């Protein structure tokens, strides 16, 4: 007899496998240049997700009953406190994903990725401003130079540039 947690885990993993398989199926029709990145990322992800799905279907996964502290001591897990904390963390993750997506759509992949990285490192990870700015700039430069310059992936300009009728080369 499966618990509610195990059924939810199995359903979620099935959903992930379906999304990854659908994305891989769609990308198979792309040219080699356009499909290289999705193929390289999606194949291992799909294999790992199928592996997890098999483990979930066999009942090999179970919710943790104990937690190990910093000193190695094990204690019982407070599920009531954990569910509230996990709900807040889950909401924060979803908010950051949507924030990164909005930044990328608004100002483009390189600039949006750099700004998102900077804000995440400063606000969520608590890094100093210098570190957050350095990593944000490094992210933007890496995305611009490597992916657009060297590999030649044609990232679209952000919609802000289109709204303001700015030339894409001015980014």
Residue pairs with C-beta under 8 A, 6 or more apart in sequence:
2 10
2 59
3 63
5 62
5 63
6 56
6 59
6 61
6 62
9 56
9 61
10 53
10 56
10 57
13 49
13 52
13 53
13 56
14 53
16 49
17 46
17 49
17 50
17 53
20 42
20 45
20 46
20 49
21 46
23 38
23 42
24 38
24 39
24 42
24 43
24 46
27 35
27 38
27 39
27 42
28 35
30 38
33 152
37 153
52 61
55 61
64 77
65 76
65 77
66 74
66 75
66 76
66 77
67 74
67 75
67 76
67 77
68 74
69 75
92 124
96 116
96 120
96 124
99 116
99 119
100 112
100 113
100 116
100 120
102 112
103 111
103 112
103 113
103 115
103 116
104 112
104 113
104 116
104 158
105 112
105 158
105 159
106 112
106 158
106 159
106 160
107 115
107 158
107 160
107 161
108 155
108 156
108 157
108 158
108 161
108 171
109 143
109 147
109 155
109 156
110 140
110 141
110 143
110 144
110 147
110 148
110 155
110 171
111 140
111 158
111 171
112 158
113 139
113 140
113 143
114 136
114 137
114 139
114 140
114 141
114 143
115 136
115 140
117 132
117 135
117 136
117 139
117 140
118 132
118 133
118 135
118 136
118 137
118 139
119 132
119 136
121 127
121 131
121 132
121 135
121 136
122 129
122 132
125 132
127 135
143 155
147 153
147 155
148 154
148 155
157 166
157 168
157 171
158 171
161 168
161 170
161 171
